[in-house]
Amino acid sequence: MNTPNKQYLVVSALGQDCPGIVSQLTQPVTELGANILDSRMSILGGEFAIQMMVEGSWDAIAKLESQLPAVAERLELTLLCKRTSEQTQLGSTLPYAVNVIALDHPGIVSQMAEFFSNRHINIQDLHTDCYRAAHTGTAMFSASLTVNIPAEQSIARLREEFLDLCDSLNLDGLLEPSKG
């Protein structure tokens, strides 16, 4: 439920990585008395990418919206800001962790997303990585997801169907209750 005096802003920025970029982007948040509730930051190739959800008073969020474009211009970042609200949960769901590892090949993310979508399961978080296997140099793929499974779904049946998907795609997969 939204707290009446709290406002929420999602900020996304993308640009060439450089030292101090996180500090310069987050400094206005602190100076305005707002708070970063959630964030993801990473280097993708040579590009820095950030997503953060900021909470603050109406005036703090309005000032942040007006100050961030100048910061982004100075850092040569592409910036997108969007007002939002607190996340609301529809119905009763159970958080589950999904992990897969496989030889890298196109389509893994799309096929996993389709699997969960077809079962009305929301993907809350998704992180993927491609890397080289230690001794062989083979291209590998890993994915970690958090999904929200409707409480009325049979976990045993879902797990069986998920493992069948993994077998068909030659993935090592795991579906287990989220630990945090």
Secondary structure as UniProt FT lines:
FT   TURN            4..5
FT   STRAND          7..16
FT   TURN            19..20
FT   HELIX           21..31
FT   TURN            32..33
FT   STRAND          35..44
FT   TURN            45..46
FT   STRAND          47..56
FT   HELIX           58..75
FT   STRAND          77..84
FT   STRAND          93..103
FT   TURN            106..107
FT   HELIX           108..118
FT   TURN            119..120
FT   STRAND          122..132
FT   TURN            134..136
FT   STRAND          139..150
FT   TURN            151..152
FT   HELIX           155..169
FT   STRAND          171..177
//
